[in-house]
Amino acid sequence: MSRLEERYRLLLRLLPAAYRQEWEDDMVAAFLESMDTGDPETTAYLADYGRPSLSEAASIVALAVRLRLRADTSPRSRVWGHAVRLATLMLLLTHAVMVTGSIAVTLWYAGKLAWLPAPAPELTFSTPASIWSTTWHLAGYAWLPAYLALVLGYRRVAQAVALIAIVPPAITVAMAQAVGDVPLTVSPWAMRLVDVALLLAMAAFPHGAAPVSRRPWLLALPTGIFLVALPLFSLQAVEPALRLLDWPGLLCTAVAVAMAVHLTARATGRSTRTLPWSLAFTLLAATALVLRAATLPDFLDQAERTTLTTIAFVQVIAVLAVGVPLAVSALRALRNVPSAPAATPKPTTPS
């Protein structure tokens, strides 16, 4: 067995055992055939030093997510699948709400909304200096159609549109940091990794059908814009202290508040079938904490690093204070869900 085959078989271990037992050899044979260049020396070199491409790895990860969380597996897998879909929708909704609200704020900064008070001079909008800056700003708005496509059941369309929101900002940040226009920081890359994880999590959605009721999720978008995004941006514009709340901080705050509301609803008995929601909030809390921890080193070179670090620790404590009890309760409830798999379904065609 070549080193290349060993690496590919190791990657295939992400797939469920039953699926791997039936399809692994065929998938390995197809992969090795695709790596055959026709040149014996090149093929021999790839056999020793080659690795599965990023696109191949992403395909296997997406297939693993789709197989492990689909509805015809064990009851416990179905609960986790529902939780992953809820967490994905909530995080994607957050993206859509924030970028849509930012359109109005951008128009305000540019002086296009004459009926509003003029923004502070330091907030005056300036035209992006390069085509990449313009692309970065426009690409971010792709989260809105991605969210709508996913809610309406067009998972592949949502994934394709989400790529538009991920790739241009990543290229922009890489170019800006490479030429020294902006300092080398962790924050933009940590956020891009979260976005990539969000993209992969979309594989848990069944193709061609919405996994949850469409009406509440469609109504959540304008509700979030008017009740969260616009007031938040307005407060940050007029209150300098609130500008210290960055994206990881906003995520921590939003998750902590949402978990508190969820726990309150559970305690008052007004919510039923809450286990998937509890697990979804637990996943979001873990994501927020990882993102917050990964971006802390960027505060070291800031003039207000003491204040920023203090605010960050308060955010972490708030998420832990609400998230730990919720996670413990959810995991205890999960133990009562049968883990025995259902009848083994006929595998789908391997990708």
C-alpha positions, 0 to 999 in steps of 0.5 A: 500500500502506497503512502498516498493510499494510506492517507486517503484511507485515513481520510475515509475513516470519517465515513460511517463504518457500514458505508465504508465497509461497502464502498471504501475499496471502490472509492480508493480505486477511483481516487488512485486512478484519478491520480494516475498521470500517465507518467510513471515517474510522476505517478511514483512520486505522487504515490510516495508524497502525494496527498488528497486535494483540498477539494477531495477532502472537503467532499469526503467531509461533506459526505460524512456529515450528510451520512451521519446526520441524515434522517434514516439513521439512529434516533440519536443521529437524527437528533444531532442532525436536527441540532446541526441544521438548527445551529447552521440556520441560526448562524446563517441567519445572523450573517444575513441579518448583519449584512442586510442591516449594514446596507442601511448603515452604509447608505447612512454613512454615505449621506444617502439617508437625508432624513436621518441625523448626519453621522459623526465625521469619523464615520463618513463613508469613503469609496473603497480604494481598490477593486478588491475592497469593493469586491469584499464589501459586495461579496459579504451581501451574498450571505442574504441569498444564501440564507434564503436559498437554504430556508427554501430547500435549495442546499446546493445553491446556498452552498454555491452562493456562500462560497461567494461570501467566503472566497473574495474576503479571504483573498482580500485579507491575504493580499492586504496582509501580504503587502503590509497594508494591514497588520497580520492578525488572527481574527479574519482567518478565524472567522473565515474558518467558521464560515467554512465550517458553516458551509460544510454544515449545510451538507446536513440539509436534505437536498430539495426540501427545507428541514424545518418550517419555512415561515418562521425562518423567513419572518426571522430575517426582517424581525432580526434586521429591525430589532437587532441589526439596525438598533445595534449599528445605530448605537455603535455609531453614537456611542463610542464605547460600543464600537469595542464590540467586535464580531466575536464579541457580538456572537458571544453576546447574541448566543448568551442572550439566546441561551438565556431565553431558551433556558427561561422558556424551558423552565416555564414549560412553554417549550416542547421538544427542546433537545435539538434546540439545546444541542444547537445552542451548545454547538453555537456556544462552543463556536463562539468561545473558540472564535473568541479565544482564537482572536484574543492575541489580536488585542495585544497590539491595541491601544485599548488592549486592557479594556478589550481583554476585559470585555472579552473575558466578560463575554466568555464568562457570560457564555459559560455561565449560561452554556455549561448548565444548558450543555449538561442538561442537553447531554443528560437528555441525549443519553435517553435517546436510543443510539441503536441504528435503524435498518441499514439503508442502501448507500448513496452513490459515493462522491 
